[in-house]
Amino acid sequence: MDEKYLDYPTRELLKKFGAGSHKPGSGSAAALGGMLSAQLILTVIDRTLDKPQYAGRKTRLLEIQKVINDRIYPELENLFQKDSEQFHKHMVFRLAKKDEKDPIHRKELGEKALMELAPATEIPIEIAKHCRELAGFSLFIFDKAFHAVRGDSGVAMTLAVSAIGGCVAIGDLNLLSFGSNAWTIAIRKEINELREVFEVLSSDSSKRLDSLKREVDQHQEYHEAINAILHDAQNKSRIASKNIEEIAKSLQNTLWKYRKNAWKKRVPKAPLEVLNPEKALSALGYFYNLQTSLGQHTIQGSLFEIAGIIDKEEKIVSISDQFPPAIRNFTTAHELGHALLHKDMVLHRDRPKNGTSLVERDAKEKQADKFASYFLMPENLMKSAFQERFLANHFVINEESAFAFNEASTSNLRKKSKDLHGLAKKLAGAEFYNGNPFVSLAGLFSVSIDAMAIRLEELKLLEF
């Protein structure tokens, strides 16, 4: 019995392959590639089985796991050793023939060498068949198993495919030593079939690797686009309302265009769903932190409960859970505005934000509020939602609109609204009109009624 090469430490085994000897040889190397492929497939399966999102593929993954453990891997281990031993038998006669002077003995040794080369040719074919199965498994796990470990899937795939190609090369080379007979015809047919399999699998694996490259390219494009928005926002000599709205639009469009990169899971299906300040902060490299309380702070002698903190040095935005969702959402968008617009701001604490303020604030606070309003309530989506609910691009108080609000007269609607802002608040919070129930505009855009009312007025969507 020959020495067991798989019992060698890895470094010594690799030195054996590079020592210039015929054992272990290329067939064993192909088997080793198949064994590595098998183990990587098992690793990917193990990493996938505990992920709930892949529960529907569990049965198939367990089947693959069993086939590899029970049959393929043990057989590749056996073929690794068998290839080394069998090719050595061939080489013993081949080397003896080289040194033999007697022509009759040389002929006998050549015939014995050729006789031993036949099984040494069949072994790599068996190795290739097992690797063909592994290649199929690796394509499946690359597509259907845990995507975060596609590096392992990709290596498993290329190892299995290259092992098939290597075995085809071994078979082709060995056939050059034989004439034509029934055995060589059968072997050649098997090798050609494996060659066709290798070409198909090579193409299939290349497509997977190309798809991963496209994903990487788009990922980089996404981050480059985000960086460009940040650079543009922080390098404007003057930040007017128009500039702030343009920045908000650029961010919205980028999040929509690259939504698969930004979300990965539960990818938005409608533009409204990308108006997510938490996700936008993540795109800028910020960690979003929702806390039970952020404590209190005093500004100009006034004590208030802190609703949001932005730490630009550590890139952390903390939001207090003490406030309603609409306030938290606007406050988060406000902090997003600071992150984009104000590069010289380091650590900042904010009052709860709902798009209105009863105290005078500095320019940066007003700019951050403007950004939050533009980001959470973009003009095009606002107008579309408004028209869908109130059946007009512009709301005016008349008999028809008063009736649609179940008011007896226009004077009743005016009296209840009081003024333009009161009417705007009524429209912002309305959940029915003309007999049709719907989610209010404030609810749809996840903002307070006050914030929505101000935006409706800004867009001149109504008159009193």
C-alpha positions in Angstrom: 0.0 0.0 0.0 1.3 3.4 -0.9 1.7 6.2 1.6 -1.6 8.1 2.5 -1.0 11.5 1.2 -4.2 13.0 2.7 -2.7 12.2 6.1 0.1 14.6 5.4 0.1 18.1 7.0 -1.1 20.6 4.4 2.2 22.3 3.9 4.0 19.0 3.3 1.3 17.8 0.9 1.6 20.9 -1.2 5.3 20.5 -1.3 4.8 16.9 -2.6 2.8 18.3 -5.5 5.6 20.7 -6.3 8.5 18.3 -5.8 8.8 17.3 -9.5 7.6 13.8 -8.8 4.7 12.0 -10.5 3.0 11.3 -7.1 0.7 12.7 -6.1 -0.1 13.8 -9.7 -2.5 15.9 -11.6 -5.4 13.5 -11.2 -5.0 13.7 -7.4 -4.8 17.5 -7.7 -8.1 17.4 -9.5 -9.6 15.2 -6.8 -8.3 17.6 -4.1 -9.9 20.5 -6.0 -13.2 18.6 -5.9 -12.8 17.8 -2.2 -12.2 21.5 -1.5 -15.3 22.4 -3.6 -17.3 19.9 -1.6 -16.3 21.3 1.8 -17.0 24.8 0.7 -20.5 23.8 -0.5 -21.0 22.2 2.9 -19.9 25.4 4.6 -22.4 27.5 2.5 -25.2 25.0 3.3 -24.4 25.2 7.0 -24.4 29.0 6.9 -27.8 29.0 5.1 -29.8 26.5 7.1 -30.3 28.8 10.1 -31.5 31.7 7.9 -35.3 32.0 8.0 -35.4 33.6 4.5 -34.0 30.4 3.0 -36.4 28.0 4.7 -38.1 27.0 1.4 -34.8 25.6 0.2 -33.9 23.6 3.3 -35.0 20.2 1.9 -32.9 20.6 -1.2 -29.9 21.8 0.7 -30.1 18.9 3.1 -30.3 16.5 0.1 -27.1 18.0 -1.3 -25.4 17.8 2.1 -26.2 14.1 2.4 -25.0 13.3 -1.1 -21.7 15.0 -0.5 -21.1 13.5 3.0 -22.3 10.0 2.2 -21.0 9.5 -1.3 -19.1 12.2 -3.2 -16.5 13.3 -0.6 -15.6 9.7 0.5 -15.2 8.6 -3.1 -13.1 11.6 -4.0 -10.8 10.8 -1.0 -10.5 7.3 -2.3 -9.9 8.4 -5.9 -7.2 10.9 -4.7 -5.2 8.0 -3.3 -6.1 5.6 -6.0 -4.9 7.9 -8.7 -1.6 8.4 -7.1 -1.1 4.6 -6.7 -2.3 3.7 -10.1 -0.2 6.3 -12.0 2.8 5.2 -10.0 2.3 1.6 -11.3 2.4 3.0 -14.8 5.5 5.1 -14.1 7.4 2.2 -12.6 7.2 0.3 -15.9 7.7 3.5 -17.9 10.9 4.4 -16.1 12.1 0.8 -16.2 11.6 0.8 -20.0 13.6 4.0 -20.3 16.6 2.3 -18.7 16.2 -1.1 -20.3 18.7 -1.9 -23.1 17.2 -5.2 -24.2 14.6 -4.5 -27.0 12.4 -7.4 -26.1 12.3 -6.4 -22.4 11.7 -2.8 -23.4 8.7 -3.9 -25.5 7.3 -5.9 -22.6 7.8 -3.0 -20.2 6.1 -0.6 -22.6 3.1 -3.0 -22.9 2.9 -3.2 -19.1 3.2 0.5 -18.8 0.3 1.0 -21.3 -1.8 -1.6 -19.5 -1.4 0.3 -16.2 -2.1 3.6 -18.0 -5.6 2.5 -19.0 -7.0 2.4 -15.4 -4.9 5.6 -14.7 -7.0 7.2 -17.4 -10.3 5.9 -16.1 -9.7 7.3 -12.6 -9.7 11.0 -13.6 -12.9 10.4 -15.6 -14.5 9.2 -12.4 -13.1 12.2 -10.5 -14.6 14.5 -13.2 -18.0 12.9 -12.9 -18.1 13.6 -9.2 -17.0 17.2 -9.8 -19.7 17.6 -12.4 -22.2 16.9 -9.6 -20.4 19.3 -7.3 -20.4 22.0 -10.0 -24.2 21.6 -10.3 -24.6 21.9 -6.6 -22.3 25.0 -6.5 -24.4 26.7 -9.1 -27.5 26.1 -7.1 -26.0 27.4 -3.8 -24.5 30.4 -5.6 -28.0 31.3 -6.8 -30.2 30.1 -4.0 -28.2 29.9 -0.8 -27.0 32.6 1.6 -25.9 35.5 -0.6 -23.4 36.9 1.9 -21.2 33.9 1.4 -21.1 33.8 -2.4 -17.4 34.1 -2.2 -17.4 30.5 -0.9 -20.0 29.5 -3.5 -17.9 31.1 -6.2 -14.7 29.3 -5.2 -16.6 26.0 -4.9 -18.0 26.5 -8.4 -14.7 27.4 -10.0 -12.8 24.6 -8.3 -15.3 22.0 -9.4 -15.4 23.3 -13.0 -11.6 23.6 -13.3 -11.2 20.0 -11.9 -13.4 18.7 -14.7 -11.3 20.7 -17.3 -8.2 19.3 -15.8 -9.4 15.7 -15.9 -10.4 16.2 -19.6 -6.9 17.4 -20.3 -5.4 14.3 -18.5 -7.7 12.0 -20.5 -6.8 13.6 -23.8 -3.1 13.4 -23.1 -3.2 9.8 -22.0 -5.1 8.8 -25.2 -2.2 9.9 -27.3 -0.4 6.8 -26.0 -3.0 4.4 -27.3 -4.1 3.2 -30.7 -7.7 2.8 -31.7 -9.8 0.0 -30.2 -13.1 -0.5 -28.4 -11.8 0.8 -25.1 -10.3 4.0 -26.5 -13.4 4.7 -28.5 -15.5 4.4 -25.3 -13.1 6.4 -23.3 -12.9 9.1 -25.9 -16.7 9.3 -26.0 -16.8 9.8 -22.2 -14.1 12.5 -22.3 -15.9 14.4 -25.1 -19.1 14.3 -23.1 -17.2 15.7 -20.1 -15.7 18.3 -22.4 -19.1 19.5 -23.4 -20.2 19.5 -19.8 -17.1 21.5 -18.9 -17.9 24.1 -21.6 -21.5 24.5 -20.5 -20.5 24.7 -16.8 -17.7 27.2 -17.6 -20.2 29.4 -19.3 -22.7 29.1 -16.5 -20.1 29.8 -13.8 -18.8 32.8 -15.8 -22.4 34.2 -16.0 -22.6 33.9 -12.2 -19.3 35.7 -11.7 -20.3 38.4 -14.2 -23.6 38.9 -12.3 -21.7 39.4 -9.1 -19.4 41.9 -10.9 -22.4 43.8 -12.1 -23.7 43.9 -8.6 -20.4 45.2 -7.3 -20.3 47.8 -10.0 -23.7 49.0 -9.2 -22.9 49.0 -5.4 -19.9 51.2 -6.2 -21.9 53.5 -8.4 -24.5 53.9 -5.6 -21.9 55.0 -3.1 -20.2 57.3 -5.6 -23.6 58.9 -6.3 -24.2 59.4 -2.6 -20.7 60.8 -2.1 -21.4 63.2 -5.0 -24.6 64.4 -3.4 -22.7 65.0 -0.1 -19.9 66.8 -1.8 -22.3 69.0 -3.8 -24.3 69.8 -0.6 -21.3 70.7 1.5 -19.5 72.8 -1.1 -22.2 75.3 -2.0 -21.3 78.8 -1.2 -24.9 79.6 -0.4 -27.7 77.3 0.6 -31.1 78.7 -0.6 -34.4 76.8 -0.4 -34.1 75.9 -4.0 -30.6 74.3 -3.4 -32.0 72.3 -0.5 -34.9 71.0 -2.6 -32.5 70.0 -5.4 -30.3 68.1 -2.9 -33.4 66.4 -1.4 -34.5 65.4 -4.9 -31.1 64.0 -5.9 -31.1 61.9 -2.7 -34.6 60.6 -3.4 -33.8 59.8 -7.0 -30.6 58.0 -6.0 -32.3 56.0 -3.3 -35.0 54.9 -5.8 -32.5 54.1 -8.6 -30.3 52.1 -6.4 -33.0 50.8 -4.0 -31.7 47.2 -4.3 -28.3 48.4 -3.0 -29.8 50.5 -0.3 -32.3 48.1 1.1 -31.2 44.6 0.0 -34.2 43.2 1.9 -37.8 44.3 1.4 -36.8 46.5 -1.5 -39.3 49.4 -2.1 -41.8 48.9 -4.8 -43.0 52.5 -5.0 -41.2 55.8 -4.8 -43.0 56.8 -1.6 -41.2 53.9 0.2 -37.8 55.4 -0.4 -38.6 58.5 1.7 -36.8 56.9 4.6 -34.4 59.2 6.5 -33.0 56.3 8.5 -31.9 54.4 5.3 -30.5 57.7 3.8 -28.4 58.2 7.0 -27.1 54.6 6.6 -26.1 55.4 3.0 -24.1 58.4 4.3 -22.3 56.0 6.7 -24.3 57.0 9.9 -25.4 54.6 12.6 -29.1 55.1 13.5 -29.7 54.6 17.2 -33.2 54.7 18.7 -33.0 55.2 22.5 -35.6 55.2 25.3 -34.5 58.7 26.3 -31.8 61.2 25.3 -32.2 63.3 28.5 -32.8 67.0 28.7 -30.9 70.0 27.6 -31.1 73.8 28.2 -30.8 76.4 25.5 -31.1 80.1 26.3 -32.6 79.2 29.7 -35.2 76.9 28.2 -35.2 73.3 29.3 -36.4 70.7 26.8 -36.5 67.0 26.2 -33.9 66.1 23.6 -35.5 64.4 20.6 -32.4 63.9 18.4 -28.6 64.1 18.6 -26.2 64.0 15.6 -22.6 63.2 16.3 -20.8 63.8 13.0 -17.4 62.8 14.3 -18.6 59.3 15.3 -21.3 59.3 12.6 -24.1 58.5 14.9 -27.7 59.8 14.9 -29.6 59.1 18.1 -33.4 59.5 18.2 -35.5 59.5 21.4 -38.4 57.1 21.6 -40.3 59.5 23.9 -42.1 61.1 20.9 -44.8 59.9 18.4 -43.6 58.2 15.2 -44.4 61.3 13.0 -42.2 63.5 15.3 -39.4 60.9 15.3 -39.5 60.6 11.5 -39.3 64.4 11.0 -36.6 64.7 13.6 -34.6 61.9 11.8 -35.0 63.7 8.5 -33.9 67.0 10.2 -30.7 65.3 11.4 -30.2 63.9 7.9 -30.4 67.5 6.7 -27.6 68.5 9.2 -25.5 65.5 8.0 -25.8 66.6 4.4 -25.8 70.4 4.6 -23.6 71.4 7.6 -20.0 70.0 7.4 -18.8 72.2 10.2 -21.3 70.9 12.7 -19.8 68.2 15.1 -22.2 67.4 18.0 -25.7 68.8 18.0 -28.8 68.3 20.1 -32.3 69.0 18.8 -35.8 69.7 20.1 -38.6 67.5 18.8 -39.3 68.4 15.2 -42.6 68.3 13.4 -42.0 71.0 10.8 -43.2 73.9 12.9 -41.5 75.9 15.6 -42.7 78.3 18.3 -39.2 79.6 19.0 -36.8 81.5 16.9 -34.0 79.4 15.4 -30.8 80.0 13.6 -30.3 79.5 9.8 -29.0 76.0 10.1 -32.0 74.8 12.0 -34.3 76.3 9.4 -32.3 74.7 6.6 -32.5 71.3 8.3 -36.2 71.7 8.7 -36.6 72.7 5.0 -34.6 69.7 4.0 -36.8 67.4 6.1 -39.9 68.8 4.6 -38.6 68.5 1.0 -37.3 65.0 1.6 -40.3 63.6 3.3 -42.9 65.4 1.2 -41.6 65.7 -2.4 -43.7 67.9 -4.6 -44.5 65.4 -7.4 -45.7 62.7 -4.9 -47.6 65.3 -2.9 -49.5 66.6 -5.8 -50.3 63.1 -7.0 -51.6 62.0 -3.6 -53.5 65.3 -3.2 -55.3 65.0 -6.5 -56.1 61.3 -5.9 -57.8 62.2 -2.6 -59.5 65.6 -3.3 -60.2 65.0 -7.0 -58.6 68.3 -8.0 -55.1 69.8 -8.4 -56.2 72.8 -6.4 -58.7 72.8 -3.5 -61.2 75.7 -3.3 -64.1 76.0 -0.9 -67.3 75.8 -2.9 -70.6 74.0 -2.7 -69.2 70.9 -4.3 -66.2 70.6 -1.9 -68.3 71.5 1.1 -70.7 68.7 0.3 -67.8 66.3 -0.3 -66.8 67.0 3.3 -70.4 66.5 4.5 -70.8 70.1 5.4 -74.2 71.8 4.9 -72.7 74.9 3.3 -69.6 76.6 2.2 -69.9 79.0 5.2 -69.9 76.0 7.6 -66.7 74.7 6.0 -65.1 78.2 6.3 -66.2 78.6 9.8 -64.8 75.3 10.9 -61.5 75.9 9.0 -61.2 79.5 10.4 -58.3 80.4 8.0 -56.0 79.0 5.3 -53.8 77.1 7.8 -56.9 75.6 9.4 -58.1 74.4 6.1 -54.7 73.0 5.3 -54.8 71.1 8.6 -58.2 69.7 7.7 -57.0 68.5 4.4 -53.8 67.1 5.9 -55.6 65.0 8.4 -58.7 64.1 6.3 -59.5 60.4 6.0 -62.5 60.7 3.7 -63.8 62.9 0.9 -66.7 62.6 -1.4 -67.7 59.4 0.4 -64.3 57.8 -0.2 -62.2 56.6 2.8 -58.4 56.8 2.5 -55.2 57.2 4.5 -54.7 60.8 5.3 -51.9 62.7 3.6 -50.1 63.1 7.0 -50.4 59.3 7.5 -49.3 58.5 4.0 -46.1 60.6 4.3 -45.5 59.7 8.0 -45.5 63.3 9.2 -47.5 65.4 11.6 -50.7 67.1 10.5 -49.0 70.5 11.2 -46.0 69.6 9.0 -48.3 68.4 6.2 -50.4 71.5 6.4 -47.4 73.8 6.1 -46.3 71.8 3.0 -49.7 72.1 1.4 -49.6 75.8 1.8 -46.0 76.0 0.4 -47.2 74.1 -2.7 -50.2 76.4 -3.0 -52.5 73.4 -3.3 -55.4 75.2 -1.7 -57.0 78.6 -1.1 -59.4 79.8 1.6 
